[in-house]
Every structure is written in C-alpha cells, then in structure tokens.
Amino acid sequence: MKQRPLILIAIVAVVLGAAWLLLGADDEPTAPTRAEIEAADTSRVLEASERPRRSSRGGDDLFDDLEQDEPGTLSGWVFDTHGGAIHNARLDLREREGDLTRTIYTDEEGRFEWPRAPAGRWEAVASAYGHDPTAPTPIRHDEEIVLELPPGALVEGRVLFPDGSPATGFTLGVATVDFTHPDPGGVRRRRLPREEISAADGRFALGPLASGTYRLVAVVDGFAPTLSDPVAVAAGEAVDEVVIALERGSTVSGTIRDEATERPIEGARVFIALPGPGGEPPTDFTDPSGRFELRDVPSGRRTLRANADGYLFEVHGGLEIPRDGTARVDLTLAPLGDDGPGQRTNDIGVVLRPGPRAGFLVVSVFDDSPAAEAGLQRGDIIHTVDGTEVMDRTADDVTELLRGEPGSPISLGYYRSGVGHRSAEMTRAHLFLASPARQAQAPAVTPPRGSEP
C-alpha cells in the first residue's frame, strides 16, 4: 500500500510531461494559422517575437541537421518587412546536392506548399515584384518556414515641360532596368510599374522597386517619350529629385529599297522601338516610292527597324537623332534566302548582360563576327566603348553604342580574368541572325486598309 502514492506521482509526472511536449517544449514560436494571417494588420511592423520563424542558424552545420531520408511536405510563408503576406511570390526549391528543382508560387495568404517532396537536403529562394530575392535558406520537410523579402526602393521626382513648368498629367513607367540580382522567371520584369499621374506640381513617386539601375520614361501628348538619366537604387533606399524634362520630338525620314534590285519597297513597316509604356512606337509604312517619315522621335542614339514580306528583318542601330530636329536614313532590305526568316543587324556580334567590375559581361560571341575576329571571348567584361565609360549605363544604352554603320570603326576596353585589362579595335558589320523567335517579335505586316501613301 505504501507504493501506491509513488505510482500516482509517476502517473501525474508522465501526464504533465506529455502535455508539456504537446504544448511546445522550446521557446520557438509556432507558425501562424490561416485565420491569424487573414486577421493580421499588415500596415504595422511585426515584432520579432510575433513572427513565425525557424532556427536562425545557417551554413553546412544546419544543412547536416536537415538531411531527410523520407519524402515530406516543404511549406511556409513569404512576408514583406511589414509583416504583409506576399501573394504570387515565386519559390525556387533546390536540392543542395543534386539536380532536382521545383518552382511554386504563394497563394493569397503568402503560403506555399509542396507535398511529397523527395528526400534530401533542400534550400528555398523567394522572389517577387518590387523586392530583391531572399538568400538561399535551408528548409526541412514537414516544418513551416518563413521567408522575409527585403524592402523595395522608392524613386521620387518631377516631370517638367521644356519651359520648366510642371507637367500636370502624364504616364510614367520603367523604360529599362538592369537588376542587381538574377530575376528567375522574370517575376520582377513582368510587373514593372506603369502609372497615370495627375499632380499640380508634376511630382511622382514610383515603387516598390527591386535594386538595380533604372531609366524611367514619361509620356505626354504632343511630346516625345522622354527618358530619365539612369537611376541606381538599393533595397529599401529612397531616391529623390529625379527630373525628367520633356522634349519636342524629332523627325526621321528616308527610303527603303530592295538590296538586290534597288527598287523601292512599298508597304514596308518602319519604326523605332522605344522602351517603356509609350504605347505604339513612332511607325510609318512606306509609300510607292519607298519613302517614310517618323514623327515625335526622342533624341539620342536609336535603332531603326524595318520589315516587309519576303525580306529579312532589318535592325539598323547607331542612328543619332538630334534634339527637336531631323535625321535621314536610307536602308536596303535583303531578300529572304535559303536560310529562311531571320534578322540582319549592324554591330559587332556579342550578347551582354550587366557584370562585375563596373562593366558588362560578354555572355556569348557570334561566330565569324567582328568581335570573334578581334579575339573577344565569353566572360570578358567590357568597361569602355570608344573611350566612353559604361559603368553608369544600362544594357540597352551599351547595345546602342555597339551598333552603327557597317564599316565604321569601334574600340573596346575590357577586362579578362587572369590576364587583366585589354583593348580591341574592330569594324562593325552586317550580321545575319537566324532567329525565328526574334523575328516573331516584329512579324511582317501589311498597311491597314484604306491607308494613303
């Protein structure tokens, strides 16, 4: 009979221990329920103790702890820095020591889930419009994880008429951008902001924006679409006093002829593609004499494009457009050959993207191109074009610098790993690119019915 109190004490201890385990033995907060997320006030910054998160440890030691022998569910949430759930954020899940990858997106509550994920050690990267991506973060099967996207940047400024008075109504958007971080799936580029703004003082605020270098474009009836200077922003940064001074458009005119017969081509579409939310680019169709005229063209170095049924798509870059003036260009189109549809361009034959060392990385070099003959290689980093530094320019700006009249000289300064700084002289040339995908971007068209020459 003396042993019964001891037995009762043991039973009570077991029950209390089980309840303690069920309620949570550690100090780590549990993940919020769907109802808690829906009820959250996303306008306030959540305290660290309020946010669900796993261990903050990282590195190989944590990955060693996360190796899974059985399939399970990989899931969690994506929030911004204010605690707001991010809808349609992209999750790139990667097996750390294998080739397996999976891409999924968050729902309206910012939650993602991959049931029956294969065994292994996994990491997750979240990315979304207006934010830089998260760092690769270990994720464990059947445990929730919370990923917090860095804050977006904000760009503020004014749009002014040529006389300095404020533009009270305009369309503002992003013309070009070179993101600081990779943009998997184009989740940031697909949703670049475009806003109709009405403000007595001509002021605007554009954001959130992921870190990178932007050129904004303002569009006002009666003026050429006008670009800002390049604007570099970092995560969470606010840049003020960006001024876009509207300009009167220029006129570009000329003729389009058949390269083989020198006869004028009627009905060819001629246009200058402008980046950003400017609507239809300056466009015209050639008359029976092959003549065209484009109005409201912004000044600067531009690329004129022309296409017609039965001809290669012509990309003529390096055209200098004066401010509030006129420019003339006469082009010939090459008839389609045995190689089929494609495009012809006048440059040196490289593909670039923003790279390290304040330059642009050569991603590829076309065979038999001026760049290849001059010895440029994949991995070289271009930092000057004809003596002009490119560190503060966008990829589109640098591409325009590389284009020009076939036969015109060009010099490049570049850096090669293991060798150092080098220079190269070359001559621009006509290059044929058999690219149906690019050809489809500007298919051959005919003038609208009833159009008059």
C-alpha positions as CSV (number, residue, x, y, z in Angstrom):
1,M,0.0,0.0,0.0
2,K,3.0,2.3,0.6
3,Q,3.9,2.0,-3.1
4,R,0.5,3.5,-4.4
5,P,1.4,7.2,-3.7
6,L,4.6,6.7,-5.7
7,I,2.8,5.2,-8.6
8,L,0.3,8.1,-8.6
9,I,3.1,10.6,-8.6
10,A,4.8,8.8,-11.5
11,I,1.5,8.8,-13.5
12,V,1.0,12.6,-12.8
13,A,4.6,13.3,-14.0
14,V,4.0,11.4,-17.2
15,V,0.8,13.2,-17.9
16,L,2.4,16.6,-17.2
17,G,5.4,15.7,-19.4
18,A,3.2,14.7,-22.3
19,A,1.2,17.9,-22.0
20,W,4.4,19.9,-21.9
21,L,5.5,18.2,-25.2
22,L,2.2,18.8,-26.9
23,L,2.2,22.5,-25.9
24,G,5.7,23.0,-27.2
25,A,8.9,22.3,-25.3
26,D,11.0,25.0,-26.8
27,D,10.8,28.8,-26.9
28,E,10.4,28.9,-30.7
29,P,7.1,30.4,-31.8
30,T,4.8,28.2,-33.9
31,A,3.7,29.1,-37.4
32,P,0.5,31.2,-37.6
33,T,-2.8,29.8,-38.6
34,R,-4.5,30.8,-41.8
35,A,-7.0,32.8,-39.7
36,E,-4.2,34.6,-37.9
37,I,-2.7,35.7,-41.2
38,E,-6.0,36.9,-42.5
39,A,-6.6,38.9,-39.3
40,A,-3.1,40.4,-39.3
41,D,-2.7,44.2,-39.6
42,T,-0.1,44.3,-42.4
43,S,0.3,48.1,-42.0
44,R,2.4,47.7,-38.9
45,V,5.8,46.2,-38.4
46,L,5.6,42.9,-36.6
47,E,7.9,42.5,-33.6
48,A,10.5,39.7,-33.9
49,S,8.6,37.7,-31.3
50,E,5.4,37.8,-33.3
51,R,6.8,36.4,-36.5
52,P,7.0,32.7,-37.0
53,R,10.5,31.6,-37.9
54,R,12.7,28.6,-37.5
55,S,16.3,28.5,-36.2
56,S,18.4,31.4,-37.5
57,R,21.4,29.1,-37.8
58,G,22.9,28.7,-41.3
59,G,25.7,27.0,-43.1
60,D,26.7,23.4,-43.6
61,D,26.0,22.5,-40.0
62,L,22.4,23.4,-40.3
63,F,22.2,21.5,-43.7
64,D,23.7,18.5,-41.9
65,D,20.8,18.6,-39.4
66,L,18.2,18.9,-42.3
67,E,19.0,15.9,-44.3
68,Q,15.8,13.9,-44.8
69,D,15.6,10.2,-45.5
70,E,11.9,10.2,-46.4
71,P,9.7,12.3,-48.6
72,G,7.6,15.0,-46.9
73,T,6.0,18.4,-47.3
74,L,8.1,21.6,-47.9
75,S,6.0,24.6,-46.9
76,G,5.9,28.0,-45.3
77,W,5.1,31.7,-45.9
78,V,6.6,34.7,-47.6
79,F,6.2,38.1,-45.9
80,D,7.5,41.6,-46.5
81,T,9.3,43.6,-43.8
82,H,6.0,45.0,-42.5
83,G,4.6,41.5,-41.9
84,G,2.4,41.6,-45.0
85,A,1.8,38.3,-46.9
86,I,3.2,38.3,-50.4
87,H,0.8,36.9,-53.0
88,N,2.2,35.1,-56.1
89,A,5.8,35.2,-54.8
90,R,8.0,32.7,-56.7
91,L,9.7,29.9,-54.6
92,D,12.7,28.2,-56.2
93,L,13.3,25.0,-54.3
94,R,16.6,23.3,-55.0
95,E,18.2,20.0,-53.8
96,R,21.5,21.1,-52.4
97,E,23.5,18.1,-53.5
98,G,21.5,17.1,-56.6
99,D,19.9,18.3,-59.8
100,L,16.3,18.3,-58.5
101,T,14.5,21.7,-58.6
102,R,10.9,22.8,-58.2
103,T,9.2,26.2,-58.7
104,I,6.0,27.0,-56.9
105,Y,4.1,30.2,-56.0
106,T,2.4,31.6,-52.9
107,D,-1.3,31.8,-52.5
108,E,-3.3,34.9,-51.4
109,E,-2.1,34.4,-47.8
110,G,1.5,34.2,-48.8
111,R,1.7,30.5,-48.2
112,F,3.4,27.9,-50.3
113,E,3.4,24.1,-50.1
114,W,5.0,21.2,-52.0
115,P,3.5,17.9,-50.8
116,R,5.5,14.7,-51.1
117,A,8.8,16.5,-51.8
118,P,11.6,13.9,-52.4
119,A,14.0,13.1,-49.6
120,G,17.3,15.1,-49.4
121,R,18.6,18.5,-48.2
122,W,16.7,21.4,-49.7
123,E,17.0,25.2,-49.8
124,A,14.5,27.8,-50.8
125,V,14.8,31.2,-52.5
126,A,11.8,33.6,-52.7
127,S,11.4,36.4,-55.2
128,A,8.6,38.8,-56.0
129,Y,7.9,42.0,-57.9
130,G,9.4,45.1,-56.2
131,H,11.8,43.1,-54.0
132,D,15.2,41.6,-54.1
133,P,15.3,37.8,-53.7
134,T,16.0,36.2,-50.4
135,A,19.2,34.4,-49.7
136,P,19.2,30.6,-50.1
137,T,17.6,29.3,-46.9
138,P,17.5,25.7,-45.6
139,I,14.1,24.2,-45.5
140,R,13.1,21.0,-43.7
141,H,10.4,18.5,-44.5
142,D,7.1,18.8,-42.6
143,E,8.2,22.1,-40.8
144,E,7.0,25.5,-41.7
145,I,9.5,28.2,-42.8
146,V,9.1,32.0,-43.1
147,L,11.0,34.0,-45.7
148,E,11.1,37.7,-45.5
149,L,11.7,39.7,-48.7
150,P,14.0,42.8,-48.4
151,P,12.2,46.1,-48.7
152,G,11.6,47.7,-52.1
153,A,13.2,51.0,-53.2
154,L,11.3,54.2,-54.0
155,V,12.1,56.8,-56.7
156,E,10.6,60.3,-56.5
157,G,10.9,63.3,-58.8
158,R,9.2,65.7,-61.2
159,V,8.2,65.8,-64.8
160,L,8.7,69.3,-66.4
161,F,7.8,70.9,-69.7
162,P,10.6,72.4,-71.8
163,D,10.0,75.8,-70.2
164,G,10.4,74.4,-66.7
165,S,6.8,74.4,-65.7
166,P,5.4,71.2,-64.2
167,A,3.6,68.6,-66.3
168,T,0.3,68.1,-64.5
169,G,-0.7,64.9,-66.2
170,F,1.5,62.2,-67.7
171,T,2.1,58.5,-67.9
172,L,5.2,57.3,-66.1
173,G,6.9,53.9,-66.2
174,V,10.1,52.0,-66.4
175,A,11.9,52.1,-69.7
176,T,14.8,49.9,-69.0
177,V,16.2,48.1,-65.9
178,D,19.3,46.1,-65.1
179,F,18.5,44.2,-61.9
180,T,21.3,43.8,-59.3
181,H,20.2,40.2,-58.7
182,P,19.0,37.5,-61.0
183,D,15.3,37.6,-62.0
184,P,14.2,33.9,-62.3
185,G,11.2,33.6,-64.5
186,G,11.1,37.3,-65.0
187,V,8.8,37.8,-61.9
188,R,10.1,41.3,-61.4
189,R,10.4,42.4,-65.0
190,R,6.9,41.2,-65.9
191,R,5.3,43.7,-63.5
192,L,7.3,46.8,-63.9
193,P,5.2,49.8,-62.8
194,R,3.2,52.0,-65.1
195,E,1.1,54.7,-63.7
196,E,-1.2,57.5,-64.9
197,I,-0.3,60.5,-62.7
198,S,-2.1,63.8,-62.2
199,A,-0.3,66.3,-60.0
200,A,-0.3,70.1,-60.0
201,D,3.4,70.2,-59.2
202,G,4.4,67.4,-61.6
203,R,5.7,65.2,-58.8
204,F,5.7,61.4,-58.9
205,A,6.7,58.5,-56.6
206,L,7.4,55.1,-58.1
207,G,7.9,51.9,-56.2
208,P,8.4,49.5,-54.7
209,L,11.4,48.6,-56.9
210,A,14.0,45.9,-56.7
211,S,17.6,47.0,-56.5
212,G,19.1,47.9,-59.9
213,T,19.7,50.6,-62.4
214,Y,16.5,52.1,-63.9
215,R,15.6,54.5,-66.7
216,L,12.2,56.0,-66.3
217,V,10.1,57.2,-69.2
218,A,7.4,60.0,-69.2
219,V,4.8,60.2,-71.9
220,V,2.7,63.3,-72.6
221,D,0.7,64.0,-75.7
222,G,2.5,66.3,-78.1
223,F,5.9,65.4,-76.8
224,A,8.4,62.6,-77.5
225,P,8.5,59.9,-74.9
226,T,11.3,61.2,-72.6
227,L,13.8,59.1,-70.6
228,S,15.4,59.9,-67.3
229,D,19.1,59.6,-66.7
230,P,20.0,56.2,-65.2
231,V,18.9,55.9,-61.6
232,A,20.6,53.3,-59.3
233,V,18.7,52.1,-56.3
234,A,19.4,49.6,-53.5
235,A,16.9,47.7,-51.4
236,G,14.9,50.0,-49.1
237,E,16.5,53.1,-50.5
238,A,14.6,56.3,-51.4
239,V,16.0,58.4,-54.2
240,D,14.5,61.9,-54.7
241,E,14.8,64.8,-57.1
242,V,14.8,62.8,-60.3
243,V,13.9,65.3,-63.0
244,I,12.5,64.3,-66.5
245,A,12.5,67.3,-68.8
246,L,10.1,66.7,-71.7
247,E,11.4,67.4,-75.2
248,R,9.8,68.1,-78.5
249,G,10.0,65.1,-80.8
250,S,12.3,65.0,-83.9
251,T,11.6,63.7,-87.4
252,V,13.3,60.7,-89.1
253,S,12.7,60.2,-92.8
254,G,14.2,58.2,-95.6
255,T,13.6,55.4,-98.1
256,I,13.5,51.6,-98.1
257,R,14.8,49.7,-101.2
258,D,15.4,46.2,-102.3
259,E,19.0,45.4,-101.8
260,A,19.2,43.2,-105.0
261,T,17.2,45.3,-107.4
262,E,17.5,48.8,-105.7
263,R,13.7,49.2,-106.4
264,P,11.6,51.0,-103.8
265,I,9.6,48.7,-101.4
266,E,6.0,49.8,-100.9
267,G,4.2,48.8,-97.7
268,A,7.3,48.1,-95.5
269,R,6.8,48.8,-91.9
270,V,9.4,51.2,-90.4
271,F,9.6,52.0,-86.7
272,I,11.8,53.0,-83.8
273,A,11.0,50.8,-80.8
274,L,11.0,52.8,-77.6
275,P,11.2,51.1,-74.2
276,G,8.6,51.6,-71.5
277,P,4.8,52.4,-71.5
278,G,4.8,54.7,-74.6
279,G,2.1,52.8,-76.5
280,E,2.7,52.5,-80.2
281,P,6.3,53.4,-81.2
282,P,6.8,56.0,-84.0
283,T,5.7,54.0,-87.0
284,D,5.1,54.5,-90.7
285,F,4.5,52.4,-93.9
286,T,6.5,53.2,-97.0
287,D,4.7,54.7,-100.0
288,P,5.1,53.6,-103.6
289,S,8.4,55.5,-103.8
290,G,9.6,53.7,-100.7
291,R,9.5,56.8,-98.6
292,F,8.7,57.0,-94.9
293,E,8.6,59.7,-92.2
294,L,8.6,59.1,-88.4
295,R,7.5,61.9,-86.0
296,D,7.8,62.5,-82.3
297,V,11.1,60.6,-82.1
298,P,13.1,61.3,-78.9
299,S,16.7,62.5,-79.4
300,G,19.7,60.3,-78.7
301,R,21.2,57.2,-80.2
302,R,18.4,55.0,-81.6
303,T,17.8,51.8,-83.6
304,L,15.5,51.9,-86.6
305,R,13.8,48.7,-87.6
306,A,12.1,47.8,-90.9
307,N,10.4,44.7,-92.2
308,A,8.3,43.6,-95.2
309,D,7.0,40.3,-96.6
310,G,9.8,38.4,-98.3
311,Y,12.7,40.2,-96.7
312,L,15.0,39.8,-93.7
313,F,14.0,41.9,-90.7
314,E,16.4,44.8,-90.7
315,V,17.8,46.2,-87.4
316,H,19.8,49.4,-88.1
317,G,21.3,50.8,-84.9
318,G,23.6,53.7,-84.0
319,L,21.3,56.3,-85.6
320,E,21.9,59.7,-83.9
321,I,18.7,61.7,-83.5
322,P,19.2,65.5,-82.8
323,R,17.0,67.2,-80.3
324,D,14.0,68.9,-81.9
325,G,15.5,68.3,-85.4
326,T,15.5,66.0,-88.3
327,A,17.5,62.9,-89.4
328,R,17.6,60.9,-92.6
329,V,18.4,57.3,-93.2
330,D,18.1,55.2,-96.4
331,L,18.0,51.4,-95.9
332,T,18.0,48.4,-98.2
333,L,16.3,45.2,-97.2
334,A,17.8,41.8,-98.1
335,P,15.5,39.3,-99.7
336,L,15.0,36.0,-97.8
337,G,17.5,33.4,-98.8
338,D,17.9,29.6,-98.3
339,D,18.4,30.2,-94.5
340,G,14.7,31.4,-94.2
341,P,13.4,34.1,-91.9
342,G,15.8,35.9,-89.7
343,Q,17.2,39.4,-89.0
344,R,20.1,41.4,-90.1
345,T,21.8,43.8,-87.7
346,N,24.8,46.1,-87.8
347,D,27.0,45.6,-84.8
348,I,30.0,43.6,-83.6
349,G,28.2,40.3,-82.6
350,V,28.1,39.9,-78.9
351,V,25.4,39.4,-76.2
352,L,25.9,41.3,-73.0
353,R,24.5,41.5,-69.5
354,P,25.5,43.6,-66.5
355,G,28.5,42.2,-64.9
356,P,31.0,42.7,-62.1
357,R,33.8,45.3,-62.1
358,A,31.6,48.1,-63.2
359,G,31.2,46.7,-66.7
360,F,29.1,44.4,-68.9
361,L,29.8,40.7,-69.2
362,V,30.1,39.1,-72.6
363,V,27.7,36.2,-72.5
364,S,28.3,34.9,-76.0
365,V,30.3,35.8,-79.1
366,F,28.8,35.1,-82.6
367,D,30.9,33.0,-84.9
368,D,32.7,34.9,-87.7
369,S,31.7,38.2,-86.2
370,P,33.9,41.3,-85.8
371,A,34.1,40.6,-82.1
372,A,35.2,37.0,-82.7
373,E,37.8,38.1,-85.2
374,A,39.1,40.7,-82.7
375,G,39.6,37.9,-80.1
376,L,36.7,38.8,-77.7
377,Q,35.7,35.8,-75.5
378,R,32.8,34.7,-73.4
379,G,33.5,36.0,-69.9
380,D,35.3,39.2,-70.9
381,I,34.0,42.3,-69.2
382,I,33.6,45.4,-71.3
383,H,34.2,48.7,-69.5
384,T,34.7,51.3,-72.3
385,V,33.2,51.8,-75.8
386,D,35.1,54.3,-78.0
387,G,36.6,55.6,-74.8
388,T,33.2,56.1,-73.1
389,E,32.9,54.5,-69.6
390,V,29.8,52.2,-69.5
391,M,29.6,51.7,-65.7
392,D,26.6,54.2,-65.3
393,R,24.8,53.0,-68.4
394,T,22.1,50.3,-68.9
395,A,22.4,47.3,-71.2
396,D,20.2,48.9,-73.8
397,D,22.5,52.0,-73.8
398,V,25.6,49.9,-74.3
399,T,24.0,47.9,-77.1
400,E,23.2,51.1,-78.9
401,L,26.9,52.2,-78.6
402,L,28.0,48.9,-80.1
403,R,25.7,49.4,-83.2
404,G,26.5,51.7,-86.1
405,E,27.0,51.9,-89.8
406,P,28.6,48.8,-91.3
407,G,32.3,49.5,-91.9
408,S,32.5,52.1,-89.1
409,P,35.4,51.5,-86.6
410,I,34.9,50.8,-82.9
411,S,37.3,50.3,-80.0
412,L,36.6,48.4,-76.8
413,G,38.3,48.4,-73.4
414,Y,37.7,45.2,-71.5
415,Y,38.9,43.0,-68.6
416,R,39.8,39.3,-68.9
417,S,40.2,37.1,-65.9
418,G,43.8,36.0,-65.4
419,V,45.1,38.5,-68.0
420,G,44.0,41.9,-66.9
421,H,42.8,44.9,-68.9
422,R,43.0,44.8,-72.7
423,S,41.7,46.7,-75.7
424,A,40.5,45.7,-79.1
425,E,39.8,47.5,-82.4
426,M,37.2,46.2,-84.9
427,T,34.8,47.3,-87.6
428,R,31.1,47.0,-87.4
429,A,29.5,44.7,-90.0
430,H,26.1,43.3,-91.2
431,L,25.3,40.2,-89.2
432,F,22.7,37.6,-90.1
433,L,20.8,36.1,-87.1
434,A,18.5,33.1,-87.9
435,S,16.2,33.6,-85.0
436,P,12.5,32.8,-85.6
437,A,11.7,33.8,-82.0
438,R,13.1,37.3,-82.5
439,Q,11.5,37.5,-86.0
440,A,8.1,36.8,-84.4
441,Q,8.5,39.8,-82.1
442,A,8.0,42.0,-85.2
443,P,6.3,39.9,-87.9
444,A,5.9,41.0,-91.4
445,V,2.7,43.1,-91.7
446,T,0.8,44.9,-94.4
447,P,-0.5,48.5,-94.2
448,P,-4.1,48.9,-92.8
449,R,-6.9,49.0,-95.4
450,G,-7.6,52.4,-96.7
451,S,-4.2,53.9,-95.8
452,E,-3.0,56.5,-98.2
453,P,0.6,56.9,-99.3
